[in-house]
Amino acid sequence: MPDIKCTVTECEYNSDVKCGAPMIQVDRSNTSISEKSDQTKCETFKKKA
């Protein structure tokens, strides 16, 4: 998987500002069509224990 930058330090998959998840799932955020990045959300997020 290519490097994916992630600044969400609360996520368990964050490692030195890179996402280390085995798979990434991105969905729409309460909209039928996304036209801007703020209309999407990362479903892969997992809060650090």
MARNU-699846 format. One record per residue: z, x, y of N, C-alpha, C, O in turn; residue number from 1; chain. Coordinates in steps of 0.001 Angstrom, whole numbers, padded with zeros to 6 digits, m for minus. Last residue first. Layout:
<recs>
nw->Z&nu->X&nv->Y&caw->Z&cau->X&cav->Y&cw->Z&cu->X&cv->Y&ow->Z&ou->X&ov->Y&k->NUM&c->A
...
</recs>
This chain:
<recs>
nw->022352&nu->m005941&nv->002568&caw->023678&cau->m006336&cav->002044&cw->024784&cu->m005591&cv->002737&ow->025957&ou->m005796&ov->002424&k->49&c->A
nw->019823&nu->m006991&nv->004809&caw->020560&cau->m005913&cav->004146&cw->021928&cu->m006399&cv->003719&ow->022577&ou->m007173&ov->004422&k->48&c->A
nw->017732&nu->m009791&nv->004208&caw->018835&cau->m009190&cav->004970&cw->019539&cu->m008118&cv->004145&ow->019815&ou->m008300&ov->002960&k->47&c->A
nw->014361&nu->m009627&nv->003885&caw->015573&cau->m009791&cav->003079&cw->016694&cu->m009063&cv->003812&ow->016617&ou->m007851&ov->004015&k->46&c->A
nw->011071&nu->m010751&nv->004498&caw->012353&cau->m010309&cav->005041&cw->013505&cu->m010625&cv->004097&ow->013616&ou->m011736&ov->003577&k->45&c->A
nw->008773&nu->m011945&nv->003728&caw->009285&cau->m010913&cav->002842&cw->010673&cu->m010448&cv->003274&ow->011379&ou->m009813&ov->002490&k->44&c->A
nw->007684&nu->m013543&nv->005607&caw->008491&cau->m014216&cav->004596&cw->009127&cu->m013208&cv->003638&ow->009952&ou->m013595&ov->002810&k->43&c->A
nw->007186&nu->m013138&nv->008919&caw->007264&cau->m012365&cav->007684&cw->008208&cu->m013067&cv->006718&ow->009405&ou->m013172&ov->006985&k->42&c->A
nw->005056&nu->m015346&nv->010761&caw->006383&cau->m014836&cav->010409&cw->006326&cu->m014122&cv->009063&ow->005525&ou->m014460&ov->008192&k->41&c->A
nw->003184&nu->m016347&nv->013714&caw->003306&cau->m015972&cav->012317&cw->004719&cu->m015466&cv->012050&ow->005482&ou->m015193&ov->012977&k->40&c->A
nw->002873&nu->m016580&nv->016356&caw->002749&cau->m017820&cav->015596&cw->002786&cu->m017543&cv->014089&ow->002453&ou->m018415&ov->013287&k->39&c->A
nw->002807&nu->m014130&nv->017479&caw->004087&cau->m014824&cav->017532&cw->004049&cu->m016194&cv->016850&ow->005066&ou->m016884&ov->016775&k->38&c->A
nw->000105&nu->m013406&nv->017259&caw->001056&cau->m012875&cav->016286&cw->002398&cu->m013601&cv->016311&ow->003067&ou->m013687&ov->015281&k->37&c->A
nw->m002073&nu->m016248&nv->017679&caw->m001338&cau->m015108&cav->018215&cw->m000300&cu->m014667&cv->017194&ow->000128&ou->m015461&ov->016357&k->36&c->A
nw->m003130&nu->m018317&nv->016295&caw->m004041&cau->m017609&cav->017181&cw->m003405&cu->m016365&cv->017786&ow->m004104&ou->m015519&ov->018344&k->35&c->A
nw->m002974&nu->m020278&nv->013425&caw->m002350&cau->m019207&cav->014203&cw->m003416&cu->m018488&cv->015020&ow->m004464&ou->m018102&ov->014502&k->34&c->A
nw->m002756&nu->m023669&nv->012813&caw->m003679&cau->m022550&cav->013016&cw->m002971&cu->m021510&cv->013881&ow->m002436&ou->m021832&ov->014941&k->33&c->A
nw->m000517&nu->m025213&nv->012543&caw->m001563&cau->m025353&cav->011536&cw->m002595&cu->m024233&cv->011626&ow->m003233&ou->m023889&ov->010631&k->32&c->A
nw->002857&nu->m023991&nv->012763&caw->001578&cau->m024304&cav->013406&cw->000512&cu->m024404&cv->012320&ow->000624&ou->m023748&ov->011284&k->31&c->A
nw->005286&nu->m022747&nv->011936&caw->005250&cau->m024119&cav->012471&cw->003983&cu->m024446&cv->013256&ow->004043&ou->m025104&ov->014295&k->30&c->A
nw->003968&nu->m019908&nv->011484&caw->005267&cau->m020333&cav->011983&cw->005137&cu->m021680&cv->012683&ow->004902&ou->m021738&ov->013890&k->29&c->A
nw->002335&nu->m018839&nv->008499&caw->002300&cau->m019420&cav->009837&cw->003699&cu->m019866&cv->010216&ow->004518&ou->m020168&ov->009348&k->28&c->A
nw->003361&nu->m015818&nv->006726&caw->002972&cau->m017221&cav->006839&cw->002878&cu->m017644&cv->008288&ow->003285&ou->m016914&ov->009193&k->27&c->A
nw->003077&nu->m013049&nv->004701&caw->003126&cau->m013498&cav->006082&cw->002589&cu->m014921&cv->006132&ow->001494&ou->m015198&ov->005640&k->26&c->A
nw->004438&nu->m010891&nv->002442&caw->003950&cau->m012256&cav->002591&cw->004159&cu->m012679&cv->004031&ow->005284&ou->m012669&ov->004530&k->25&c->A
nw->003935&nu->m007902&nv->000688&caw->004218&cau->m008519&cav->001985&cw->003636&cu->m009926&cv->001987&ow->002491&ou->m010136&ov->001587&k->24&c->A
nw->005474&nu->m005992&nv->m001896&caw->004460&cau->m006965&cav->m001494&cw->004886&cu->m007541&cv->m000148&ow->006082&ou->m007653&ov->000123&k->23&c->A
nw->007498&nu->m004137&nv->m002074&caw->006375&cau->m004006&cav->m003011&cw->005208&cu->m004939&cv->m002677&ow->004083&ou->m004708&ov->m003120&k->22&c->A
nw->008665&nu->m002773&nv->001052&caw->008584&cau->m003880&cav->000104&cw->007382&cu->m003700&cv->m000822&ow->006355&ou->m003166&ov->m000402&k->21&c->A
nw->009097&nu->m000968&nv->003063&caw->009018&cau->m000447&cav->001700&cw->008953&cu->m001542&cv->000651&ow->009166&ou->m001270&ov->m000530&k->20&c->A
nw->007930&nu->m000487&nv->006280&caw->008263&cau->m001482&cav->005279&cw->008052&cu->m000894&cv->003888&ow->006976&ou->m000389&ov->003571&k->19&c->A
nw->009458&nu->001791&nv->008553&caw->008331&cau->001431&cav->007686&cw->008808&cu->000436&cv->006646&ow->009948&ou->000502&ov->006185&k->18&c->A
nw->011623&nu->002818&nv->009916&caw->010674&cau->001984&cav->010655&cw->009388&cu->001710&cv->009870&ow->008346&ou->001429&ov->010464&k->17&c->A
nw->013112&nu->003942&nv->007740&caw->012560&cau->004764&cav->008823&cw->011420&cu->004066&cv->009555&ow->010369&ou->004664&ov->009786&k->16&c->A
nw->012676&nu->001181&nv->006008&caw->013022&cau->002572&cav->005746&cw->012340&cu->003441&cv->006796&ow->011128&ou->003649&ov->006743&k->15&c->A
nw->013367&nu->m002098&nv->005189&caw->013067&cau->m001176&cav->006282&cw->013566&cu->000221&cv->005938&ow->014739&ou->000412&ov->005616&k->14&c->A
nw->014207&nu->m003874&nv->003277&caw->013009&cau->m003093&cav->002974&cw->012654&cu->m002073&cv->004056&ow->011743&ou->m001267&ov->003868&k->13&c->A
nw->016323&nu->m005265&nv->004403&caw->016595&cau->m004345&cav->003302&cw->015415&cu->m003421&cv->003007&ow->015611&ou->m002301&ov->002535&k->12&c->A
nw->016476&nu->m005595&nv->007916&caw->015787&cau->m005909&cav->006665&cw->016054&cu->m004824&cv->005619&ow->016014&ou->m003630&ov->005915&k->11&c->A
nw->017469&nu->m004813&nv->010317&caw->018362&cau->m005605&cav->009469&cw->017749&cu->m005915&cv->008110&ow->018433&ou->m006447&ov->007236&k->10&c->A
nw->015421&nu->m003676&nv->011746&caw->016332&cau->m002776&cav->011036&cw->017322&cu->m003514&cv->010134&ow->017950&ou->m002895&ov->009275&k->9&c->A
nw->012400&nu->m004270&nv->012302&caw->013520&cau->m005142&cav->011960&cw->014494&cu->m004348&cv->011096&ow->014398&ou->m004352&ov->009869&k->8&c->A
nw->010107&nu->m002900&nv->012730&caw->011241&cau->m002533&cav->013573&cw->012459&cu->m003428&cv->013325&ow->013442&ou->m003350&ov->014061&k->7&c->A
nw->007673&nu->m001567&nv->010714&caw->008620&cau->m002675&cav->010833&cw->009812&cu->m002209&cv->011650&ow->010460&ou->m001224&ov->011295&k->6&c->A
nw->004394&nu->m000755&nv->009736&caw->005486&cau->m000532&cav->010676&cw->006360&cu->m001778&cv->010749&ow->005859&ou->m002899&ov->010834&k->5&c->A
nw->003201&nu->000170&nv->006724&caw->003378&cau->m001017&cav->007552&cw->004597&cu->m000796&cv->008423&ow->005711&ou->m000664&ov->007917&k->4&c->A
nw->000839&nu->002172&nv->005116&caw->002070&cau->002132&cav->005899&cw->002085&cu->000879&cv->006768&ow->001113&ou->000570&ov->007457&k->3&c->A
nw->m000750&nu->000527&nv->002267&caw->m000766&cau->001329&cav->003497&cw->000580&cu->001242&cv->004210&ow->001371&ou->000339&ov->003938&k->2&c->A
nw->000000&nu->000854&nv->m001174&caw->000000&cau->000000&cav->000000&cw->000000&cu->000901&cv->001238&ow->000679&ou->001928&ov->001255&k->1&c->A
</recs>
